């Protein structure tokens, strides 16, 4: 059985059953309101399947196709640097807050700062903070078992990388997994209307610099950010080395750590998910942790949970 370490927030187990297939109008309404036509939140959590919700895939596919707009708008240095900056800022919001804070509570912060970084995370177009954290907590509890909906061992590379997101069974937010976060109405709003912040970002970029800023700053940056994040679900369980003998296939990779600002030290993370840092040793570059240390010095966050000393010895 997968081991449970402090910071994983184990919740109730999943049970059988299937999410009712939503009507087409309800599926379309979910583009704007993720709770439209949603199943009873008190119903048992469904097991993931490989049934694709094709109506939900349309915006996802359109976002990728929009990247071809670079051939029409051309190369604009200001737009490209905006794309790079937005990649870095939003990747930090995902790794530092969606992951290390909302999913694992590896440090503490104030309610305003929590909301600020929830908004930045939502701008990545990777759904809301509650949905993200709920799925990630389940991943740690069932890592690389049949209940892990994005395990490459169980489902192969492409499904673990992005296919699982297209499944209707994985669309709802299991609020039982995130009771600690669901008590904040502002987080529930961001989670329910998860399209609002991305639309505001895309609109702002268009008003700022026209089509080049929209194509490069939003579509290209967002798609690269999405696939960079998803590499941790897919490649980080197949590529790299293993320092710790965990019950899953998690691995450490410097390459993935550089792409994701530190998330590539995935075997370290699965050994002790509650730590604020994933590069356990000084030579393991973890840019997210350095950013969190800066925020701590500025007084915006506090009580970063350290790596237990026992794990820095010869626990292999």
Backbone as a ProteinNet text record, in pm:
[ID]
protein_1_A
[PRIMARY]
XXXXXXXXXXXXXXXXXXXXXXXXXXXXXXXXXXXXXXXXXXXXXXXXXXXXXXXXXXXXXXXXXXXXXXXXXXXXXXXXXXXXXXXXXXXXXXXXXXXXXXXXXXXXXXXXXXXXXXXXXXXXXXXXXXXXXXXXXXXXXXXXXXXXXXXXXXXXXXXXXXXXXXXXXXXXXXXXXXXXXXXXXXXXXXXXXXXXXXXXXXXXXXXXXXXXXXXXXXXXXXXXXXXXXXXXXXXXXXXXXXXXXXXXXXXXXXXXXXXXXXXXXXXXXXXXXXXXXXXXXXXXXXXXXXXXXXXXXXXXXXXXXXXXXXXXXXXX
[TERTIARY]
85	0	87.5	43.5	122.4	137.1	258.1	281.2	222	186.8	130.3	226.5	270.2	357.4	279.5	330	268.7	261.8	147	133	54.5	18.4	-54.6	-204	-254.1	-396	-481.2	-463.7	-548.4	-694.1	-779.8	-922.5	-994.1	-1120.3	-1197.2	-1162.4	-1170.7	-1137.1	-1242.2	-1203.2	-1296.4	-1379	-1496.4	-1580.6	-1630	-1698.5	-1744.4	-1856	-1903.6	-2008.7	-1959.4	-2050.3	-2012.7	-2085.2	-2018.1	-2080.5	-2185.5	-2305.7	-2407.1	-2357.6	-2387.3	-2347	-2430	-2364.2	-2442	-2503.5	-2616.4	-2674.9	-2584.9	-2611.2	-2524.7	-2531.8	-2650.6	-2662.9	-2585.6	-2595.3	-2521.4	-2371.4	-2327.8	-2185.7	-2135.9	-2217.6	-2180.4	-2178.7	-2276.3	-2282.5	-2159.7	-2101.3	-1982.7	-1861.5	-1865.6	-1756.6	-1749.8	-1865.7	-1872.7	-1885.9	-1963.6	-1991.4	-1963.7	-1855.9	-1814.7	-1910.9	-2002.7	-2099	-2231.7	-2243	-2367.3	-2390.5	-2507	-2538.6	-2449	-2381.7	-2289.6	-2366.6	-2305.9	-2372	-2381.7	-2466.3	-2482.2	-2346.4	-2297.9	-2166.2	-2158.7	-2275.7	-2274.9	-2265.1	-2272.3	-2264.3	-2123	-2106.6	-1971.9	-1885.1	-1756.5	-1663.2	-1645.8	-1653.9	-1643.1	-1499.6	-1482.2	-1351	-1331.4	-1211.5	-1185.4	-1195.2	-1245	-1249.3	-1184	-1179.5	-1117.8	-1222.3	-1342	-1445.6	-1423.3	-1405.3	-1374.5	-1502.1	-1504.3	-1614	-1576	-1623.7	-1576.7	-1614.4	-1727.7	-1763.8	-1666.1	-1619.7	-1522.4	-1386	-1359.8	-1230.3	-1217.3	-1330.1	-1326.2	-1241.8	-1264.5	-1179.5	-1032.7	-1009.6	-873.3	-801.2	-868.9	-809.8	-793.4	-892	-886	-767.7	-737.3	-624.6	-492.7	-479.6	-360.2	-354.8	-468.1	-471.5	-440.6	-480.1	-455.9	-307.1	-224.7	-79.8	-25.3	-96.4	-54.4	-62.1	-127	-134.5	0.9	105.3	239.3	285.3	234.2	272.7	207.1	105.1	36	81.6	108.8	150	300.5	374.5	519.4	587.3	716.1	800.7	801.9	751.5	751.3	824	944.9	1023.5	945.9	872.5	798.3	693.1	626.6	524.4	586.5	702.1	769.2	819.5	877.9	924.6	807.4	695.1	574.9	533.1	541.4	508.6	601.9	731.3	828.8	799.9	775.1	747.1	622	517.7	393.4	410.6	495.6	525.3	587.3	687.8	759.1	670.5	597.4	511.8	402.2	339.3	228.3	277.6	394.9	450.3	481	533.2	558.6	428.3	321.8	192.7	139.9	161	116.7	200.6	332.9	419.7	425.5	432.6	446.2	316.5	205.4	79.8	-22.3	-59.1	-151.7	-99	30.5	87.4	131.9	235.2	296.1	210.8	129.6	45.4	-94.6	-169.8	-308.2	-315.6	-229.9	-237.5	-176.3	-62.9	11.8	24.7	-17.7	-11.8	127.9	229.1	367.3	419.6	335.7	368.6	237.5	248.2	129.7	138.1	21.1	16.9	-113.6	-129.7	-252.1	-358.7	-480.5	-591.2	-576.9	-535.8	-517.5	-409.7	-296.4	-189.6	-235.7	-307.5	-364.2	-451.4	-536.3	-625.2	-547.2	-447.6	-367.7	-303.2	-241.6	-173.9	-272	-390.1	-494.6	-538	-548	-583.1	-473.6	-346.9	-236.7	-236.5	-263.5	-271.1	-386.2	-499.9	-616.7	-590.7	-503.4	-472.7	-395.9	-346.7	-273.7	-366.5	-497.3	-598.6	-580.5	-549.1	-540.6	-646.6	-765	-880.2	-857.3	-950.8	-946.6	-860	-827	-737.4	-793	-925.4	-983.5	-980	-1015	-1009.2	-866.7	-771.7	-630.6	-582.5	-610.2	-563.5	-632.4	-762	-835	-777.4	-752.1	-694.7	-554	-476.8	-339.1	-332.6	-419.8	-421.4	-458.1	-551.6	-585.4	-467.2	-394.4	-277.9	-178.2	-151.4	-53.2	-104.1	-232.4	-284.8	-287.5	-302.2	-315.5	-206.6	-92.8	7.7	42.4	25.1	59.6	-15.7	-131.6	-223	-336.4	-429	-540.5	-631.2	-622.2	-704.7	-637.9	-516.1	-445.1	-483.1	-562.4	-619.6	-517	-398.6	-295.6	-163	-171.7	-51.3	-6	117.9	165.5	179.7	204.3	213	79.7	-29.3	-161.8	-224.4	-195.3	-271	-185.5	-54	30.6	62.8	157.8	209.7	103.6	35.3	-52.2	-171	-228.5	-341.7	-295.9	-180.3	-130.6	-88.7	-44.7	1.1	-115.8	-215.2	-325.7	-459.9	-462.9	-590.2	-687	-635.5	-722.7	-803.3	-750	-819.5	-945.4	-947.6	-1062.2	-1176.2	-1155.5	-1255.7	-1362.8	-1488.4	-1598.9	-1592.6	-1542.6	-1536.1	-1437.1	-1340.9	-1239.7	-1269.7	-1385.2	-1418.4	-1465.5	-1552.4	-1602	-1491.7	-1513.7	-1425.6	-1480.8	-1400.9	-1442.8	-1415.8	-1517.6	-1502.1	-1463.3	-1487.7	-1449.4	-1299	-1225.1	-1079.3	-1022	-1101.8	-1048.4	-1138.7	-1186.2	-1272.6	-1201.6	-1070	-993.7	-989.8	-998.6	-995.4	-1135.3	-1233.4	-1368.6	-1439	-1382	-1445.9	-1425	-1340.8	-1317.1	-1403.9	-1503.6	-1594	-1522.4	-1415.8	-1344.4	-1274.1	-1226.9	-1164	-1269.7	-1386.8	-1494.9	-1541.2	-1543.2	-1582.3	-1482.9	-1352.1	-1249.9	-1260.4	-1292.8	-1301.2	-1425	-1535.8	-1659.7	-1655.9	-1609.2	-1603.2	-1456.5	-1397.7	-1253	-1212.4	-1309.1	-1279	-1262.6	-1308.6	-1311.6	-1170.9	-1080.1	-945.9	-870.5	-871.1	-805.8	-861.5	-994.1	-1053.4	-1007.6	-1002.2	-954	-808.6	-725.9	-585.6	-573.9	-643.6	-637.1	-686.5	-795.2	-849.1	-751.1	-689.5	-592.6	-472.9	-426.1	-312.7	-348.4	-469.1	-512	-520.8	-575.6	-587	-450.1	-356.7	-222.1	-139.5	-146.6	-58.3	-119.2	-249.7	-314.2	-292.3	-305.3	-296.3	-162	-48.1	78.1	83	36.5	38.6	-61.5	-174.9	-273.6	-219.6	-162.9	-115	4.8	107.1	228.1	206.1	151.2	140.6	41.3	-69.2	-167	-159.5	-185.7	-201.2	-70.3	37.6	163.7	214.4	216.7	265.3	182.5	49.8	-39.2	-24.5	-11.9	2.6	136.3	243.6	374.4	370.4	307.3	293.3	215.5	107.7	25.9	107.6	178.9	253.5	373.7	433.6	540.8	492	376.1	317.6	284.7	225.9	181.7	297.8	416.2	531.4	557.8	516.2	536.8	445	324.4	235.5	288.7	346.1	385.7	533	622.1	764.9	830.2	782.5	846.2	823.7	740.2	723.3	792	872.4	940.9	1085.7	1118	1249.3	1324.8	1447.7	1530.3	1574.1	1624.7	1679.4	1591.6	1613.3	1535.1	1629.2	1618.3	1696.7	1626	1495.4	1416.3	1331.3	1318.8	1242.4	1095.8	1024.1	882.2	799.3	671.1	582	525.9	578.9	534.6	656.7	637.6	746.1	810.7	789.2	840.9	993.1	1041.7	1184.9	1231	1360.9	1422.4	1487.2	1463	1519.9	1555.3	1682.7	1725.8	1657.7	1644.3	1580.2	1438.9	1360.3	1222.2	1217.6	1316.6	1321.6	1343.2	1424.4	1448.3	1324.5	1255.5	1135	1023.9	1013.6	900.9	939.2	1053.7	1099.3	1114.4	1149.3	1180.2	1097.9	992.7	904.7	965.4	1075.5	1135.2	1198.4	1214.9	1268.5	1151.6	1091.3	961.6	973.1	1081.3	1100.9	1120	1195.6	1207.7	1069.6	991.5	859.9	768.2	770.9	685.1	733.1	860.6	910	860.1	853.9	801.3	726.4	598.1	520.8	500.8	513.2	482.8	589.9	708.9	817.4	793	834.1	819.5	920.2	1027.4	1126.6	1125.3	1153.8	1160.7	1302.4	1387.4	1529.1	1588.3	1598.2	1636.7	1780.5	1866.3	2008.1	2046.8	2157.5	2191.5	2213.2	2256.8	2282.9	2156.6	2046	1919.5	1844.5	1856.1	1801.6	1649.4	1598.9	1454.9	1416.9	1391	1364.7	1238.2	1140.5	1019.1	1050.8	1134.4	1169.9	1244.7	1333	1404.2	1304.9	1204.2	1100.7	1020.3	990.8	917.7	1000.9	1130.6	1217.9	1218	1213.7	1207.3	1076.2	966.1	836.9	835.9	905.9	915.3	991.3	1099.8	1177.7	1098	1010.8	926.1	807	790.4	682.5	548.3	548.8	422.7	379.7	474.9	444.2	531.5	501.3	574.2	569.7	655.8	658.3	669.8	771	797	841.1	771.5	799.8	929	1025.3	1154.8	1151.6	1259	1278.3	1329.5	1269.1	1317	1463.3	1540.8	1683.7	1710.6	1622.1	1645	1648.8	1583	1578.3	1700.9	1784.1	1902.7	2025.4	2003.6	2112.6	2115.8	2086.8	2101.6	1972.7	1860.9	1729.8	1706	1737.9	1733.1	1653.2
-120.3	0	123.9	233.7	354.5	409.6	452.9	505	643.7	683.9	815	892.6	1007.8	1094.8	1218.5	1287.9	1412.8	1507.4	1571	1666.3	1611.5	1480.2	1424.5	1445.2	1469.9	1493	1378.9	1255.6	1147.2	1173	1137.7	1155.4	1023.6	1030.9	908.5	839.9	709	632.6	645.3	611.7	616.2	488.1	497.3	380.1	371.2	264.8	244.1	339.1	326.1	412.9	496.5	557.9	639.2	771.6	876.1	1006.2	1004.6	1054.2	1056.1	1136.2	1085.7	1155.7	1283.9	1401.6	1525.5	1547	1620.3	1657.3	1756.3	1777.1	1866.1	2009.6	2054.4	2191	2208.5	2108.2	2115.8	2114.5	2031.9	2025.7	2158.6	2223.9	2354.9	2459.1	2450.1	2545.1	2532.8	2413.9	2393.9	2470	2516.5	2601.7	2729.4	2772.7	2895.4	2868.3	2767.1	2734.4	2586.6	2552.4	2412.3	2327.9	2392.1	2316.1	2298	2346.8	2331.4	2184.3	2132.6	1992.5	1896.1	1942	1855.4	1751.3	1634.7	1533.1	1577.8	1511.2	1539.1	1526.5	1633.7	1626.5	1523.9	1475.5	1372.9	1232.5	1221.9	1090.2	1035.3	902.9	844.6	895.6	915.6	961	851.7	884.9	782.8	740.6	622.4	580.8	633.4	681.2	738	634.3	675.8	590.9	666.4	603	667.5	720.9	753.4	811.2	961	1008.7	1148.9	1230.8	1346.2	1442.4	1535.6	1503.9	1573.1	1720.2	1757.6	1898.5	1978.8	1918.3	1985.5	1994.2	1908.7	1907.7	2024.5	2076.8	2181	2301.8	2362.8	2476.8	2436.7	2317.1	2266.8	2256	2199.4	2186.3	2322.9	2410.8	2543.5	2623.7	2606.8	2678.2	2635.2	2505.7	2457.1	2508.4	2503.8	2550.4	2699.4	2775.8	2920.1	2952.8	2860.1	2883.4	2896.7	2841.4	2854.7	2999.6	3082.9	3224.3	3292.3	3228.5	3288.4	3303.5	3219.5	3229.7	3349.3	3405.3	3521	3651.4	3647.1	3770.2	3789.2	3680.6	3692.5	3699.8	3734.1	3740.1	3883.2	3899.4	4029.3	4013.8	4070.4	4051.8	4082.2	4193.8	4228.9	4122.9	4071.1	3968.5	3838.5	3803.6	3679.2	3687.8	3801.4	3816.1	3819.5	3872	3866	3721.7	3639.9	3497.8	3427.9	3458.7	3397.3	3438.4	3568.8	3617.3	3553.3	3543.3	3482.1	3333.5	3267.1	3126.4	3113.1	3193.1	3181.4	3217.9	3328.4	3371.8	3269.9	3220.9	3126.7	2988.1	2947.3	2819.9	2825.8	2939.8	2955	2948.6	3010.8	3006.1	2863.1	2785.6	2646.1	2562.8	2571	2484.2	2526.8	2658.5	2706.3	2706.3	2736.2	2752.4	2643.8	2623.5	2515.6	2382.9	2360.4	2232.2	2233.3	2310.4	2298.9	2359.7	2460.4	2520.2	2459.4	2470.6	2421.9	2269.6	2198.1	2051.6	1992.5	2049.2	1986.8	2073.1	2197.8	2288.4	2287.7	2305.2	2296	2426.8	2529.7	2653.6	2725.6	2838.4	2915.4	3054.6	3115.5	3251.1	3315.9	3443.6	3515.4	3487.7	3521.4	3499.6	3585	3712.9	3790.6	3733.5	3689.9	3633	3500.1	3422.3	3296.6	3322.7	3425.7	3457.7	3511.1	3596.3	3651.9	3541.8	3444.3	3339.3	3237.2	3227.6	3143.8	3204.3	3336.8	3404.5	3383.4	3399.3	3376.4	3231.9	3138	2998	2974.2	3037	3020.7	3076.3	3177.8	3236.5	3140.5	3030.6	2931.4	2847.1	2856.6	2776.9	2628.7	2597.4	2458.4	2429.9	2486.6	2470.9	2545.1	2527.5	2602.4	2537	2610.7	2558.1	2438	2433.1	2320.4	2193.8	2206.6	2091.3	2037.6	2127.4	2088.8	2015.3	2074.1	2014.9	1881.2	1872.9	1748.6	1633.2	1656.3	1551.2	1515.2	1615.2	1586.1	1507.2	1537.2	1461.1	1314.5	1292.6	1155.1	1086.4	1160.7	1103.2	1049	1124	1077.8	957	953.4	840.6	712.8	725.4	606.9	600	661.6	678.9	548.3	549.7	439.1	310.1	321.7	208.8	229.6	136.6	148.8	266.1	320.7	435.1	568.6	565	686.1	717	822.4	846.3	894.6	936.7	977.1	905.4	776.8	695.8	640.7	670.4	611.4	459.7	407.7	262.1	197.4	260	203	240.6	360.8	412.8	453.1	446.5	486.9	635.5	675.2	811.9	915.8	904.1	1011.7	1033	924.3	941.4	1005.6	964.2	1023.2	1167.9	1200.7	1336.8	1433.8	1399.3	1493.3	1428.2	1301	1237.5	1236.7	1216	1204.9	1331.7	1446.6	1573.3	1581.7	1507.6	1512.6	1419.7	1341.5	1245.5	1312.2	1282	1340.6	1302.8	1183.4	1137.6	1217.6	1281.4	1357.5	1506.3	1545.7	1687.8	1745.8	1678.9	1740.7	1755.8	1849.3	1867.1	1787.6	1695.2	1617.3	1701.2	1771.5	1864.4	1795.1	1665.2	1593.6	1591.6	1605.1	1603.8	1737.8	1844.1	1978.4	2057.3	1992.5	2061.5	2180.5	2169.2	2278.1	2401.2	2383.3	2495.2	2543.9	2454.5	2488	2584.7	2609.6	2703.2	2849	2870.7	3007.1	3033.5	3122.1	3144.8	3198.5	3276.8	3330.2	3220.2	3116	3003.4	2919.8	2905.1	2831.5	2904.4	3038.5	3115	3093.4	3105.1	3082.6	2942.2	2847.7	2708.6	2685.4	2745	2723.4	2793.9	2918.1	2995.3	3007.2	2891.9	2890.3	2951.4	2989.4	3051.5	3202.7	3260.8	3406.7	3467.3	3416.8	3475.4	3457.5	3338.5	3326.9	3423.3	3443.1	3536	3679.2	3715.7	3849.7	3869.1	3765.6	3774.5	3788.7	3703	3707.8	3842.6	3893.6	4023.3	4135.7	4132.2	4236	4236.1	4117.4	4108	4162.1	4132.5	4183.5	4335.8	4392.2	4536.8	4602.6	4530	4584	4585.7	4477.7	4468.2	4404.3	4392.3	4337.7	4188.5	4142.2	3999.2	3936.1	4002.2	3938.4	3906	3998.3	3972.9	3863.8	3860.4	3755.7	3619.3	3608.9	3479.4	3432.3	3517.4	3476.8	3476.3	3587.2	3604.4	3512.7	3485.9	3395.2	3253.8	3237	3101.8	3022	3076.5	3001.8	2977.6	3081.3	3067.3	2967.3	2972.5	2884.2	2738.4	2714.1	2576.8	2517.3	2594.4	2545.9	2520.9	2611.7	2595.2	2468.3	2445.6	2326.1	2198.4	2188.1	2065.6	2052.6	2165	2158.7	2102.2	2148.3	2096.9	1948.8	1909.1	1771.3	1672.6	1720.7	1630.5	1563.4	1627.6	1566.8	1445.5	1451.1	1335	1219.9	1252.2	1148.4	1111.8	1201.3	1166.8	1152.3	1226.8	1219.9	1085.4	1002	865.5	765	816.5	726.9	766.8	896.2	947.9	995.9	945.4	993.9	883	923.4	828.4	823.4	720.9	701.6	695.9	796.4	797.4	715.3	726.3	663	550	446	327.6	347.8	427.4	452.1	342.8	338.9	237.4	276.1	381.1	426.3	435.2	489.6	497	634.7	719.9	856.7	858.5	959.2	969.8	1115.2	1131.9	1264.4	1296.3	1417.1	1457.9	1605.6	1637.6	1777.3	1849	1782.3	1843.5	1887	1797.2	1831	1936.6	1935.6	2037.2	2176.1	2187.4	2316.8	2363.9	2272.1	2308.3	2356	2293.5	2317.6	2393.6	2456.1	2535.9	2453.7	2327.1	2247.4	2123.3	2105.1	1990.1	1858.7	1864.2	1742	1651.7	1700.8	1614.5	1536.6	1456.6	1396.5	1278.1	1203.8	1094.1	1149.2	1258.4	1325.6	1364	1423.5	1473.1	1359.8	1247.8	1137.3	1072.1	1086.8	1034	1117.6	1249.1	1336.4	1453.6	1435.5	1538	1667.4	1663.4	1781.4	1887.5	1860	1957.6	2070.8	2192.1	2307	2303.3	2227.3	2215.6	2074.5	2063.5	1931.5	1894.8	1994.2	1966.7	1953.3	1831.3	1809.2	1851.3	1846.2	1875.3	2000.3	2065.9	2196.4	2192.5	2079.1	2071	2041.9	2018.5	1993.5	2126.9	2185.4	2319.7	2319	2404.8	2413.4	2561.2	2618.1	2761	2802.6	2714.9	2746.8	2766.6	2680.1	2693.7	2823.9	2862.2	2988.8	3104.7	3096.8	3199.6	3203.7	3086.7	3080.7	3138.4	3113.8	3171.1	3323.6	3376.4	3520.9	3575.7	3508.8	3552.7	3545.6	3447.4	3437.1	3556.9	3594.3	3709.6	3838.4	3845.5	3963.9	3963.3	3856.1	3847	3807	3756.5	3720.1	3577.5	3488.9	3352.3	3319.8	3209.4	3175.6	3025.2	2980.9	2841.6	2741.1	2759.5	2661.6	2530.3	2423.9	2294.7	2236.2	2200.5	2151.5	2002.3	1957	1815.1	1750.6	1642.7	1576.5	1535.4	1553.9	1524.1	1378.4	1289.5	1145.6	1116.7	1199.8	1175.7	1229.9	1302.1	1359	1271	1154	1061.2	951.2	830.2	715.8	634.3	705	639	614.2	494.1	466.5	339.4
0	0	0	-68.4	-68.3	72	107	239.5	251.2	372.2	397.4	484.5	436.9	513.6	552.2	652.2	693.5	575.7	556.5	448.3	331.5	333.7	221.7	234.8	354.9	378.5	325.7	376.8	329	362.8	270.8	292.5	277.9	254.5	240.2	110.8	109.2	-10.8	-117.8	-240.3	-350.1	-352.7	-409.6	-423	-564.7	-594.7	-731.7	-769	-890.3	-938.5	-1053	-1124.4	-1239.8	-1234.6	-1281.4	-1290.3	-1400	-1372.7	-1477.4	-1597.6	-1716.8	-1837.6	-1849.4	-1851.1	-1855.4	-1992.5	-1995	-2121.8	-2193.7	-2322.7	-2400.3	-2351.1	-2313.2	-2263.9	-2133.6	-2046.2	-1920.8	-1946.3	-2042.7	-2075	-2129.2	-2212.4	-2263.8	-2152.6	-2062.2	-1950.7	-1861.3	-1855.3	-1771.1	-1822.2	-1946.8	-1993.1	-1909.2	-1857.6	-1778.8	-1629.3	-1594.6	-1454.3	-1435.2	-1367.3	-1356.8	-1274.7	-1203.4	-1124.4	-1196.4	-1317.9	-1393.8	-1425.5	-1385.3	-1410.9	-1337.2	-1231.2	-1158.1	-1077.5	-1051.9	-970.6	-825.5	-752.6	-609.8	-541.2	-475	-411.3	-299.6	-251.6	-147	-204.2	-338.4	-401.7	-391.3	-396.4	-390.4	-503.4	-473.4	-576.9	-680.6	-810	-914	-937.8	-991.8	-1038.4	-1179.8	-1207.8	-1339.2	-1449.7	-1563.9	-1681	-1794.9	-1911.7	-2026	-2122	-2071.9	-2156.6	-2169.4	-2290.8	-2316.3	-2328.9	-2264.2	-2278.5	-2393.1	-2514.2	-2633.3	-2636	-2578.8	-2575.4	-2489.6	-2382.6	-2297.9	-2364.7	-2460.6	-2528.3	-2626.4	-2673.5	-2777.3	-2735.4	-2617.5	-2579.9	-2563.3	-2512.9	-2493.7	-2628	-2727.3	-2860.2	-2926.2	-2907.4	-2968.6	-2916	-2787.9	-2728.9	-2794.7	-2824.5	-2892.9	-3037.5	-3105.7	-3244.1	-3254	-3152.9	-3153.9	-3154.4	-3107.5	-3107.8	-3249.9	-3347.1	-3487.3	-3533.5	-3454.3	-3486.3	-3492.5	-3436.4	-3442.9	-3587.2	-3677.3	-3818.2	-3886.8	-3822.5	-3878.2	-3812.7	-3683.1	-3613.3	-3616.7	-3642.3	-3651.7	-3516.2	-3522.4	-3402.5	-3348.7	-3227.4	-3161.6	-3028.2	-3013.7	-2890	-2762.9	-2760.4	-2639	-2606.2	-2709.4	-2687.9	-2640.8	-2697.6	-2658.7	-2514.2	-2478	-2339.5	-2241.7	-2285.1	-2201.2	-2179.5	-2285.5	-2274.3	-2176	-2183.8	-2092.8	-1948.1	-1927.2	-1792	-1734.3	-1816.5	-1768.5	-1742.3	-1821.2	-1793.1	-1654.9	-1624.7	-1498	-1379.1	-1390.6	-1280	-1252.8	-1358.8	-1339.4	-1300.7	-1349.8	-1304.6	-1155.4	-1109.1	-965.2	-886.3	-938.4	-869.5	-861.6	-969.6	-969.7	-873.5	-886.4	-806.7	-660.4	-637.3	-500.6	-423	-491.4	-418.9	-452.8	-579.1	-610.7	-555.1	-570.1	-528.1	-382.5	-351.8	-218.6	-107.8	-141.3	-38.3	-34.7	-142.9	-139.4	-127.9	-198	-195.3	-69	-23.2	87.3	212	204.9	320.5	382.8	299.2	345.8	405.8	409.1	479.3	508.4	576.3	612.1	550.8	532.2	479.9	521.9	487.8	520.5	416.1	448.6	354.7	228.6	237.9	114.3	22.4	78.9	-4.1	-63.3	14.7	-35.1	-157.2	-149.6	-261	-381.3	-357	-465.6	-548.1	-481.7	-556.5	-612	-551.8	-612	-745.1	-752.3	-877.8	-981.6	-941.2	-1034.1	-1083.6	-993	-1034	-1129.1	-1102.4	-1189.5	-1328.5	-1338.9	-1469.2	-1559.4	-1503	-1583	-1668.9	-1644.1	-1714.9	-1685.2	-1560.7	-1515.1	-1409.1	-1430.4	-1343.1	-1211.3	-1118.3	-993.6	-887.9	-780.6	-677.1	-602.2	-581.4	-508.8	-593.7	-722.3	-812.5	-820.5	-838.4	-853.9	-728.2	-612.2	-487.2	-458.6	-487.3	-461.2	-542.2	-671.8	-755	-709.1	-669.3	-630.9	-500.3	-407.9	-282.7	-308.7	-400.9	-437.9	-504.2	-587.7	-654.7	-553.7	-448.3	-350	-272.1	-246.2	-169.3	-251.8	-384.1	-470.1	-577.5	-553.3	-659	-729.4	-861.9	-951.2	-923.1	-857.5	-845.2	-944.6	-951.3	-1046.1	-1012.6	-890.8	-852.3	-882.8	-934.5	-974.3	-1119.5	-1139.1	-1272.4	-1374.1	-1329.8	-1426.7	-1401.2	-1377.1	-1361	-1495.8	-1540.1	-1665.6	-1657	-1536.4	-1520.8	-1554.2	-1513.7	-1532.5	-1666.9	-1716.9	-1830.8	-1950.6	-1940.4	-2051.9	-2050.1	-2135.4	-2132.3	-2164.6	-2278.4	-2323.7	-2231.9	-2180.6	-2089.3	-1959.2	-1908.3	-1784.7	-1805.5	-1926.6	-1953.9	-1966.7	-2047.7	-2065.2	-2091.3	-2126.9	-2158.2	-2041.7	-1920.9	-1804	-1779.3	-1822.6	-1802	-1887.3	-1998.1	-2089	-2046.2	-1941.7	-1898.3	-1812.7	-1841.7	-1765.6	-1619.2	-1588.9	-1450.1	-1366.5	-1432.1	-1358.5	-1354.3	-1405.4	-1411.4	-1278	-1201.8	-1078	-973.3	-882.3	-767	-650.2	-597.7	-480.5	-355.8	-310.2	-198.9	-68.5	-59.3	62.8	79.7	-31	-24.3	20.4	8.8	33.1	128.3	232.8	328.6	392	410.3	470.7	382.1	250.3	155.9	119.7	121	76.3	171	287	380.2	340	236.3	189.4	66.1	76.3	-37.9	-161.3	-141.9	-258.1	-336.3	-266.5	-335.5	-406.3	-343.9	-408.9	-535	-531.2	-649.2	-762.7	-732.7	-835.2	-892.8	-807.9	-851.1	-937.8	-900.4	-975.5	-1111.2	-1113	-1237.1	-1280.4	-1310.8	-1335.6	-1468.4	-1550.9	-1679.8	-1667.3	-1556.6	-1542.9	-1548.3	-1466.6	-1461.1	-1593.3	-1656.3	-1787.4	-1892.1	-1894.8	-1991.8	-1963.4	-1836	-1801.1	-1842	-1821.7	-1861.7	-2012.8	-2087.4	-2233.6	-2286.2	-2229.7	-2272.9	-2244.6	-2126.8	-2089.8	-2184.6	-2220.1	-2311.4	-2449.4	-2494.5	-2625.1	-2623.4	-2515.1	-2504.7	-2492	-2430.8	-2411.4	-2539.3	-2616.8	-2733.3	-2855.2	-2860.1	-2978.2	-2995.7	-3119.8	-3148.6	-3109.3	-3130.1	-3089.3	-2940.7	-2856.7	-2712.8	-2674.5	-2743.5	-2714	-2753.9	-2875	-2923.3	-2842.5	-2831.3	-2758.9	-2607.3	-2555.8	-2411.2	-2344.7	-2414.9	-2353.6	-2410.3	-2539.7	-2593.6	-2590.9	-2644.9	-2646.9	-2505.1	-2424.4	-2286.9	-2207.8	-2223.4	-2147.5	-2189.8	-2320.3	-2368.9	-2324.6	-2334.6	-2287.9	-2137.4	-2063.9	-1919.3	-1885.5	-1958.5	-1934.5	-1952.4	-2064.2	-2090.3	-1997.4	-1958.5	-1860.6	-1728.9	-1683.4	-1559.4	-1570.6	-1683.2	-1701.3	-1715	-1747.1	-1754.1	-1619.5	-1511.2	-1379.7	-1362.9	-1418.6	-1412.8	-1496.7	-1611.5	-1706.7	-1694.6	-1735.1	-1740.3	-1603.5	-1503.8	-1372.2	-1304	-1363.2	-1313	-1405.3	-1500.4	-1593	-1619.2	-1606.1	-1642.5	-1519	-1499.8	-1390.6	-1297	-1181	-1082.9	-959.1	-878.8	-755.8	-635.4	-549.1	-425.8	-317.4	-312.3	-206	-262.7	-186	-227	-189.4	-270	-245.9	-313.7	-283.4	-338.9	-475.8	-533.5	-665.4	-756.4	-877.1	-975	-982.5	-884.7	-887.7	-901.7	-978.9	-1007	-995.4	-981.4	-976.8	-1110.5	-1160.8	-1289.1	-1286.4	-1308	-1314.5	-1430.6	-1545.3	-1661.2	-1628.4	-1569.7	-1535.3	-1425.8	-1336.5	-1231	-1290	-1393.6	-1456.8	-1532.8	-1599.2	-1674.9	-1582.8	-1465.3	-1375.1	-1248.5	-1247.6	-1132.9	-1005.6	-1019.2	-901.3	-879.6	-958.9	-937.3	-985	-1056.2	-1110.5	-1007.2	-883.4	-776.6	-717.1	-803.8	-772.2	-676.1	-685.5	-590.2	-449	-437.6	-308.2	-256.3	-343.4	-303.2	-259	-328.2	-288	-158.4	-128.6	-0.5	116	97.5	202.5	139.2	107.1	35.2	112.9	245.7	325.8	327.4	273.2	276.6	177.7	215.4	126.4	13.2	30	-75.5	-133	-262.3	-324.1	-362.7	-383	-397.9	-258.5	-209.2	-69.9	-41.4	-141.7	-122.9	-201.4	-161.3	-217.3	-368.3	-420.4	-564.2	-645.3	-579.4	-648.1	-662.4	-780.1	-805.7	-790.9	-703.8	-676.2	-673	-790.1	-800.1	-725.9	-720.2	-645.1	-497.8	-443	-301.1	-276.4	-368.1	-351.5	-351.9	-438.3	-441.3	-312.7	-258.1	-131.5	-17.4	-19	84.4	75.2	-48.5	-65.7	-9.8	-39.9	13.5	166.3	222.1	367.9	424.5	359.4	405.9	396.2	298.4	281.2	377	452.4	549.1	490.9	366.7	302.5	334	361.1	403.9	524.7	592.1	714.2	738	826.4	874	760.5	675.2	569.9	633.9	600.7	662.3	605.3	691.4	643.2	609	544.7	518	647.3	694.6	815.8	802.7	906.8	903.6	866.3	906.7	880.4	730.6	650	505.8	432.8	503.2	442	465.7	524.8	549.5	446.1	487.4	397.2	389.3	395	381	231.5	181.5	38.3	12.5
[MASK]
++++++++++++++++++++++++++++++++++++++++++++++++++++++++++++++++++++++++++++++++++++++++++++++++++++++++++++++++++++++++++++++++++++++++++++++++++++++++++++++++++++++++++++++++++++++++++++++++++++++++++++++++++++++++++++++++++++++++++++++++++++++++++++++++++++++++++++++++++++++++++++++++++++++++++++++++++++++++++++

